[in-house]
């Protein structure tokens, strides 16, 4: 089962990567052959993001990579999504995380909403694209959880659920922002990835 799932992941990852030629390519000087080594190869700061498992480490280190790119190229916010690729984003109309939080319908105001759009506003209120930062971390962490614990694991499903909630918040961010090519491209990628990873998890449950 793990071999079939792995081959499915590799094939779909190649297909989806070739569909988004406008990504910013950000190569590593080190070689890598899976999600975990990919993240480690692209992280250049000294802070240690090691968690109890590789999925958590990948999630947190993704934030570190995004911060490194943001500090190195401060004109944009950056979101690393594996395979030497990062998205850049500069918002023009949405100024605060609170703006997005207020636009979220009551039925979507879950514990994830409270944690990331309300509680984190004390740190990230002036960076509403923080939502995208969390999405990229959950995206990478979910793929690591599938590899580490299996596609049917509670860890993978939990991370995938949070990834999808962040995607829904990004849709609200996009509606508030209006015309923004970079954000629209990021949302297209996120939609493809949500379906792709969902297929991997569903296939694991069917085994």
C-alpha positions as CSV (number, residue, x, y, z in Angstrom):
1,X,0.0,0.0,0.0
2,X,2.7,2.5,0.9
3,X,4.5,1.9,-2.4
4,X,1.4,2.6,-4.4
5,X,0.6,5.7,-2.4
6,X,4.1,7.0,-2.8
7,X,4.1,6.5,-6.5
8,X,0.7,8.2,-6.7
9,X,2.1,11.2,-4.7
10,X,5.2,11.5,-7.0
11,X,3.2,11.3,-10.2
12,X,0.6,13.9,-9.1
13,X,3.3,16.2,-7.7
14,X,5.1,16.2,-11.0
15,X,1.9,16.9,-12.9
16,X,0.8,19.7,-10.6
17,X,4.2,21.3,-10.6
18,X,4.4,21.4,-14.4
19,X,1.0,23.2,-14.4
20,X,2.2,26.3,-12.6
21,X,5.2,27.6,-14.7
22,X,4.9,31.1,-13.1
23,X,6.0,30.1,-9.7
24,X,9.2,31.6,-8.4
25,X,11.9,28.9,-8.5
26,X,14.1,28.8,-5.4
27,X,16.7,26.1,-5.7
28,X,18.7,24.6,-2.8
29,X,22.4,23.8,-2.9
30,X,21.6,20.5,-1.2
31,X,20.0,17.4,-2.7
32,X,16.8,16.0,-1.3
33,X,14.5,13.1,-2.0
34,X,11.4,13.6,0.2
35,X,9.4,16.2,2.0
36,X,11.5,16.2,5.1
37,X,14.9,16.6,3.4
38,X,13.4,19.1,1.0
39,X,12.4,21.4,3.9
40,X,15.8,20.9,5.6
41,X,17.6,21.7,2.4
42,X,15.8,25.0,1.9
43,X,16.2,26.3,5.5
44,X,19.2,28.5,6.0
45,X,18.7,30.1,9.4
46,X,20.0,28.8,12.7
47,X,16.8,28.6,14.8
48,X,15.9,25.0,15.5
49,X,12.3,24.2,14.7
50,X,12.5,20.5,15.7
51,X,9.2,19.1,17.1
52,X,8.2,15.7,18.4
53,X,7.6,14.4,14.9
54,X,8.7,15.2,11.4
55,X,5.3,16.5,10.4
56,X,5.4,19.1,13.1
57,X,9.0,19.9,12.3
58,X,8.2,20.4,8.6
59,X,5.2,22.6,9.5
60,X,7.2,24.9,11.8
61,X,10.3,24.9,9.6
62,X,8.1,26.0,6.6
63,X,7.3,29.1,8.7
64,X,11.1,29.6,9.1
65,X,11.7,29.3,5.4
66,X,8.9,31.8,4.7
67,X,10.4,34.2,7.2
68,X,13.9,33.8,5.7
69,X,12.6,34.7,2.2
70,X,10.5,37.5,3.6
71,X,13.6,39.0,5.3
72,X,15.8,38.5,2.3
73,X,13.3,39.8,-0.2
74,X,11.2,42.2,1.8
75,X,9.1,43.6,-1.0
76,X,6.9,40.5,-0.8
77,X,5.7,37.9,1.5
78,X,6.8,34.4,0.5
79,X,5.4,30.9,0.9
80,X,7.5,27.8,0.2
81,X,5.5,24.9,-1.2
82,X,8.2,22.2,-1.8
83,X,10.1,21.2,-5.0
84,X,12.2,24.3,-5.2
85,X,9.1,26.5,-5.6
86,X,7.8,29.5,-3.6
87,X,4.9,31.9,-4.2
88,X,5.4,35.6,-3.7
89,X,2.5,37.9,-2.6
90,X,2.0,41.6,-2.0
91,X,-1.5,42.6,-0.9
92,X,-2.8,46.1,-1.9
93,X,-6.3,46.5,-0.4
94,X,-6.5,44.3,2.7
95,X,-4.5,45.8,5.5
96,X,-5.2,43.7,8.6
97,X,-5.9,40.2,9.7
98,X,-8.9,41.6,11.6
99,X,-10.5,42.7,8.3
100,X,-10.5,39.1,7.2
101,X,-11.7,37.8,10.6
102,X,-14.7,40.1,10.5
103,X,-15.7,38.8,7.0
104,X,-15.7,35.1,8.0
105,X,-19.3,33.8,8.3
106,X,-20.4,32.6,11.7
107,X,-20.6,29.0,10.6
108,X,-16.9,29.1,9.8
109,X,-15.8,30.6,13.1
110,X,-14.3,27.3,14.4
111,X,-11.4,26.8,16.9
112,X,-9.0,27.1,13.9
113,X,-10.6,30.5,13.1
114,X,-10.1,31.6,16.7
115,X,-6.5,30.5,16.9
116,X,-5.3,31.9,13.6
117,X,-7.5,34.9,12.8
118,X,-8.3,36.1,16.3
119,X,-5.6,35.1,18.8
120,X,-2.7,35.5,16.3
121,X,-3.9,39.0,15.4
122,X,-1.8,40.3,18.3
123,X,1.3,39.3,16.4
124,X,0.2,39.3,12.7
125,X,-2.6,41.8,12.4
126,X,-0.7,44.0,10.0
127,X,0.3,40.9,7.8
128,X,-3.1,39.5,6.6
129,X,-1.2,37.2,4.2
130,X,-0.3,35.3,7.4
131,X,-3.2,33.1,6.4
132,X,-1.3,32.0,3.3
133,X,1.8,31.4,5.5
134,X,-0.2,29.0,7.7
135,X,-1.7,27.3,4.6
136,X,1.8,26.6,3.2
137,X,2.9,25.2,6.5
138,X,-0.1,22.9,6.8
139,X,0.3,21.9,3.1
140,X,3.9,20.8,3.7
141,X,3.1,19.3,7.1
142,X,0.2,17.3,5.7
143,X,2.4,15.7,3.0
144,X,4.9,14.8,5.7
145,X,2.2,13.3,7.9
146,X,1.1,11.1,5.1
147,X,4.6,9.9,4.5
148,X,5.3,9.5,8.3
149,X,2.1,8.1,9.7
150,X,0.1,7.1,6.6
151,X,-2.7,8.7,4.6
152,X,-5.4,7.3,6.9
153,X,-3.7,8.5,10.1
154,X,-5.4,11.0,12.4
155,X,-2.3,13.2,12.2
156,X,-2.6,13.5,8.4
157,X,-6.4,14.1,8.5
158,X,-6.0,16.7,11.2
159,X,-3.4,18.6,9.3
160,X,-5.4,18.3,6.0
161,X,-8.5,19.6,7.7
162,X,-6.7,22.7,9.0
163,X,-5.1,23.2,5.5
164,X,-8.6,23.3,4.0
165,X,-9.9,25.7,6.6
166,X,-7.0,28.1,5.8
167,X,-7.9,27.8,2.2
168,X,-11.4,28.9,2.9
169,X,-10.0,31.9,4.8
170,X,-7.8,32.7,1.8
171,X,-10.9,32.7,-0.4
172,X,-12.3,35.4,1.9
173,X,-9.0,37.3,1.8
174,X,-9.1,37.2,-2.0
175,X,-12.7,38.5,-2.1
176,X,-11.7,41.4,0.0
177,X,-8.5,42.0,-1.9
178,X,-10.0,42.1,-5.4
179,X,-7.8,41.8,-8.5
180,X,-4.4,40.4,-7.5
181,X,-2.7,38.1,-9.9
182,X,-0.3,36.6,-7.4
183,X,-3.0,35.7,-5.0
184,X,-5.2,34.3,-7.7
185,X,-2.4,32.0,-8.8
186,X,-1.7,30.9,-5.3
187,X,-5.4,30.0,-4.8
188,X,-5.4,28.0,-8.0
189,X,-2.4,26.0,-6.8
190,X,-4.1,25.6,-3.3
191,X,-7.3,24.3,-5.0
192,X,-5.3,21.7,-7.0
193,X,-3.3,20.6,-4.0
194,X,-6.4,20.3,-1.8
195,X,-8.0,17.9,-4.3
196,X,-4.7,16.0,-4.9
197,X,-4.0,15.4,-1.2
198,X,-7.7,14.6,-0.6
199,X,-7.4,11.8,-3.2
200,X,-4.3,10.5,-1.5
201,X,-6.1,10.3,1.9
202,X,-9.2,8.8,0.4
203,X,-7.2,6.2,-1.5
204,X,-5.4,5.3,1.8
205,X,-8.8,4.8,3.5
206,X,-9.9,2.5,0.6
207,X,-7.0,0.1,1.1
